[in-house]
Amino acid sequence: MAKALFQHLLKKEALENYFIVDSAGVGAWHVGENEDERVSAVLKKHNIPIRHCARQIQAEDFYHFDYILCMDRSNLSAAQALKPDGAKAQLMLLRDFDPHAPGSDVPDPYWGNIKDFEKTYEILERSLKSFLTYLKEKHLLPSS
């Protein structure tokens, strides 16, 4: 959901050419699977397209990407353990950018219902918008 939402936000601000956006998990639990149907439903409600196939994070991702935004402390810790020495990626919690709950975990809605997925969408939207503001303030993006 975060990948599709971020791509949507970038497109709305004409910033899509400044990013390569991807999504990967630290574990192999869902590798090769498409997005959860509840993710599709929430994104469709917000007119956001999605095409997703789950993959596991790879060592080269830490060299290829500038930022790796993790959904929770557990994933952040796992990603930090996988990060090769000398890799450039900055690992951060996505909610470090959430003005309502900085440093909190994004709740995993997987075992919940559609309302839980909508709540997660709201958290992601708020956090990703704030992340874009952060990049602009650091002069890493045009201020549109």
Secondary structure, 3 states (H helix, E strand, C coil): CHHHHHHHHHHHCCCHHHCCCCCCECCCCCCCCECCHHHHHHHHHCCCCCCCECCECCCCHHHHCCEEEECCHHHHHHHHHHCCCCCCCEEEEHHHHCCCCCCCCCCCCCCCCHHHHHHHHHHHHHHHHHHHHHHHHCCCCCCC
